[in-house]
Amino acid sequence: MGFNSNNMQKMMKQVQKMQQDMARVQEELEHESVEVETGGVVKAVFNGHGEIQGITIQPEAVDPNDVDMLQDLILTAVREGHKKAQELASSRLNEVTKGVNLPNMPGLL
């Protein structure tokens, strides 16, 4: 099936709308957040771009005799928070691209 100019124009409009929607989603993700809490004492907050916004550590987590445990809790919270932020972004961007049927044309996107 060949492409005529009407099909190409329609496809280009789809691409343009998708790019606008993706830009909007990227802007929205900056203001969305995900939280992860580990051990009930360490909380990490990330925006939808995977940028860490804050870490909260409950005082009872600070044991000078067990610094390794606190480090592990922080590392786990950061890793899980980053993963959740990536999943959020992927989900939002998939909503934009879902249903757009673009042919495999190298260099188009």
C-alpha positions in Angstrom: 0.0 0.0 0.0 1.6 3.2 -1.1 1.4 6.6 0.5 -0.3 9.5 -1.2 -0.1 13.1 0.0 -3.3 12.9 2.0 -2.1 9.9 3.9 1.3 11.6 4.5 -0.4 14.8 5.7 -2.7 12.8 8.1 0.3 10.9 9.4 2.3 14.1 9.9 -0.6 15.7 11.8 -0.7 12.6 14.1 3.0 12.9 14.7 2.7 16.6 15.5 -0.2 16.0 17.9 1.7 13.2 19.6 4.8 15.4 20.0 2.7 18.2 21.6 1.0 15.6 23.9 4.4 14.2 24.9 5.7 17.7 25.7 2.6 18.3 27.8 3.1 15.0 29.6 6.8 15.8 30.3 5.7 19.1 31.8 3.1 17.4 34.0 5.6 14.8 35.2 7.8 17.5 36.6 5.0 18.3 39.0 3.9 14.8 39.9 5.5 12.8 42.6 6.0 9.3 43.8 6.9 8.3 47.4 8.6 5.2 48.7 8.9 4.3 52.3 11.3 1.6 53.6 11.2 0.0 57.0 8.7 2.6 58.0 11.5 5.0 58.8 13.0 6.3 55.5 10.9 8.0 52.8 12.2 9.2 49.4 10.1 11.4 47.2 10.8 11.8 43.4 9.2 13.8 40.7 8.0 12.1 37.5 11.3 12.8 35.8 13.1 10.6 38.4 14.7 13.5 40.2 14.8 13.1 43.9 12.9 15.8 45.7 13.5 14.8 49.3 14.4 12.2 51.9 12.9 11.9 55.3 14.5 9.8 58.0 12.7 9.1 61.3 14.9 9.6 64.3 14.5 6.0 65.5 16.3 4.9 62.3 19.5 6.7 63.4 21.5 4.1 65.4 25.2 4.9 65.6 25.9 1.2 66.2 24.1 0.2 63.0 24.9 2.8 60.3 24.9 0.0 57.7 21.2 -0.6 58.2 20.3 3.1 57.7 22.5 3.2 54.6 20.7 0.1 53.2 17.3 1.6 53.9 18.2 4.9 52.2 19.7 3.1 49.2 16.6 0.9 48.9 14.2 3.9 49.1 16.2 5.8 46.5 16.3 2.9 44.1 12.6 2.0 44.5 11.6 5.6 44.2 13.5 6.1 41.0 12.0 2.9 39.6 8.5 4.1 40.5 9.1 7.5 38.8 10.3 5.7 35.7 7.2 3.5 35.7 5.0 6.6 36.1 6.7 8.4 33.2 6.5 5.3 31.0 2.9 4.8 31.7 2.0 8.5 31.0 4.0 8.5 27.7 2.5 5.2 26.6 -1.0 6.8 27.0 0.1 9.4 24.4 1.5 7.0 21.9 -1.2 4.3 22.3 -3.2 3.9 19.2 -0.9 5.8 16.9 -0.2 3.6 13.9 3.0 4.9 12.3 4.7 3.0 9.6 8.3 1.9 10.1 10.1 4.8 8.4 13.7 5.4 9.6 14.4 8.9 10.6 10.7 9.9 11.0 10.8 10.2 14.8 
